[in-house]
Amino acid sequence: MNPFKQRSSIPSSLVTGLVGWIGFIFIGPLIFGFRVSAETLFLLGVGSAFVQVAFLRLAFFVLQMQRHILVGAFWGLVTALGMYYATTTFYPNLKEHQFYWLLIYAYIGAPVGAFLSYFHIDDKKLSDPTAGQKANAHLGRDAHWLEPFGFGAVAYLIAFFPFTHLDLTVNVFIVGAMSGVFAAGASHFSPDKWKQSFFLITIIILGLGCVQGFLTGLLFRSYADQLYTSNLIHGMMGGVITYLMTFARGRQLASKEAKGEL
């Protein structure tokens, strides 16, 4: 099996860490309204992801993370806070907004740990015949778990084009990728019969797309001087395009799954 389709594999664990850290270490400062260079945030995100995932994977069973996602979340939180204080020793600027950075590190670290536990537990159920599943069962739509990141990133790059600054471009890419995950959740947990109704899927795409896009547009308030129209309009455009791409793909995968092609 492709290791990137098996969510508990080491490569997938690293991708999970990179997505969480790079994604939200960019979004965190946007939420709290202060700017940090894209280069600095990227280095912090990549370094934190590698360190945390390497430690949690090596100590996975020692820490009993295979038992429950809450155990994973706890150790994710502990390691993230430890990494924050370790990082301030060689990057003291993080002390400037210490409370906000602690919230950011905690918000990233705990979910990364939880997802590492969840993916391990869920993949084991799929491959363990004693758990009532067929051995080597197909992951179905779950095997396409990385696609929404791309849909969201592309959608927001389209919505915010053209760009005048590298930092803005990087932030749009990251926020878009994260937005794609939320859109994928809406697609995954909505009934498949809804996806066959043009009326319902249009309401979902426009309604949820605009709401989510409006919220993500707020994140770019500090970049308003670099945009060609309101940051809220850009955000809503990105949200709608993201939901359009995601639900179109969701409908396609649902049809394939119904035919036994996944």
N, C-alpha and C positions, 0 to 999 in steps of 0.2 A: 504493500500500500504506500502511496505517496505520503511521505512524512508530514507534509504541510496540510494534508487532508485528515490525518490522525491528530486530533487537537492536543493530545497529551504527549506527543513526541517532543524530543528536545528542541528540534528546529521550531516547532509550533509554539513551544513554551517561550522561546526567545522572541518570536514574533509577538506573542501576547504581551510580554514585558515591554518591547519596543513601542507597540501601539499605545499601551497605557501611559508609559512615561513620556514619550515624545509628544503624544497627543495632548495630555492634560498639563504638562509642564509649560506648554505654550498657552493653553486656554486659561490656566490659573491667573497669570498676570493680567490677561484681558478682562477677566471677571472683576478683579480688584482694582483695575484702572491704572496700573503702572507698566512702564515699558522696560523690556530687557532685550538686548540684541538677539536676533535669531541664531547667530553662531553660538552664543553662550548657552542659550536654552537647548539647542541641539546637542551640544557636548554634555550638558548636565543630564539630559534625557537618555542619551545613548549609554553614558557611563553608569547611570543609576540602574537602567534596565539590565545591563550585563551583570553588574555586581549582585543585584537582588535575585535575578533568576538563577544565576550560578549557585549562589548560597542556598536558596530554597530547594533547588533540584538536588543538590548534593546532600542536603539534610532532610529531604522530603519525608522519609519514613521515620527518621529519628525524631522529627518534630510531630509525627503522627498526622501529617496533613492529608493522608489518604482517608481519614476517618470522617471528616465533615468539612464543608466549605467554611464554616465559622472558624475552624482551627486554622485553615489557610488564611482567612482574613486577619486573624489575630497576629500570626507571624509575619504577614505582609505589612501590617501596621508597625510592628516592633522594628522590623528591619528597615523600613522607610524612615522612621524617625531617627534611628541610629545613623543612617546614611546622611540625613540632613546635617546632624551635628558634626559628623566626620567631614562633610563637604565644606562646612564653614571654616575649617582650619586652613584650607588652601584656596578658598574663594570667599573671603570675608564679606563681600557685598551682599551675600544672602542674609546677613544679620540685619540689614537695613529695614526689611519688612518681615521680621522674624515670625510674627504671629501668622501672617498670611502664608508665608512659606511653609510653616508647620502644617497649616491646614491643607495646602497643596500636596505636600509629601504624604500626609496621612490619607488624603482622598485618593491618591494614585496607588500607594503601596498596598492598602488593605484590599481593594478589588483585584489587583494583580495576584496577590496570594490566594484570594478566594477563587479566581478563575483557574489557577493552576490546580487547585484541589478539585474543583467542579469538573474540569475536563478529564482529569485522571479517573474520577469516580464514574462519569458518564461513559467514557470510552470503555472502561472495564465492563460495564453492564452490557454494552453492545457486543463485546467479544467473549463474554463468559456464559457458557450454556447453562450453568447452574442458576443464573439470574433470570432465567426464562426467556433468554434471547438466543438466537442462532449464533454459533461461533463464526467469527469473521463476518458478522453482519455488515451490510452496507450502511454508510452514514447518511445516505439520502441527501436531503438539502443541506444538512449540517456540514457536508464535505465542501460546500461552497461558502464557508464562513468568512473568507477573506474578501470576497467580491464587493460587499457593501462599502468597504473602505475606499475602493477605487471609484465606485459610483458617486459617492459623496464628494470626493476630492475633485473629480472631473466636473461635477455639477456646479460646485462653488467657484472653480476657476473660470468657468463659462460666465457665471452670474456676475463676477467681480471684474472681469476683463474690460479694458486694459489696465495694466498695473504700472505704478510709478515708482515703487520702492520694493527692494528684495524682502524686507521684513514683512511688509503687507502680503506679498505673494506667499511666503512660507506660512504665515498665520492663516490665510484663506485656505490653503491646501490642508493644513492640519484640522482646522475647524470643520471643513467639508468632510474629511475622512471620518471624523467622530460623528458628524451629523448622519452620515450614511449608516452607521451602526444602529442609531435610534430608529431610522426609517426601516432598516431590516427587521428590527424587533417588532415594529408595527405590522409589517408584512407577514412575518413568521407566525405571529399569534392571532392574526385575523383569519376568520374562516375562509377556506379555499373557495367556497361558493360565492363569496363576496367578490373575489377576483375575476369571476366570470361575468359579473354585472357591470356594464359600462357606466351606468348611473352611479352605483355605489363606489366604484373605484375612482371615478372622477371627483366625487364628494370627498373621499379620503385624501386623494392627492392634493386637491386645492385646499381643503380645510386643515389637515395636519401639516401639510407642506408650508402653508402660510404662517401657522402658529409657531412651528419649530423654526422656520426661517426668520420670523420676527425676533425670537429669543436669541438666535445666533447672531442676528444683525446687531443686537445691542452690544455684543462683544467688541465690535469694531468702532465704538464711539470715539476712541482715542485716535482713530485713523480717518476721521471724517474729512479732514482737510486734504486727504489724498484720494478721495473717491469722487466720481463724477456725478453722483446723485446721492440721495440719502442712504446711509448705511443700513437702514431698516428695509428699504426697497431692494437693495442688493441681497440682503439676507433672505427675504421672502422669495425672491427669484431663485436663489440657490436651493432653498427648501423645497419648492415646488418641483424643480428639475430633479432633485435627489429622489423625491417620492415617485416621480414619474418613472425614472430609470429602475428604481428598486422594485416597485410593484409590477412593472412589465416583466422583469426577470423572475419575480416571485410567481407570477401567473404561468410563465413558461415552465418553471421547475415543478409547480404543482401539477401541471398537465403531464409532464414526463413521469412524475412519481405515481400518478393515477394509472398510467399505462404500464408501470413496472419497469420503466427505462432507467430509474435511478437506483 
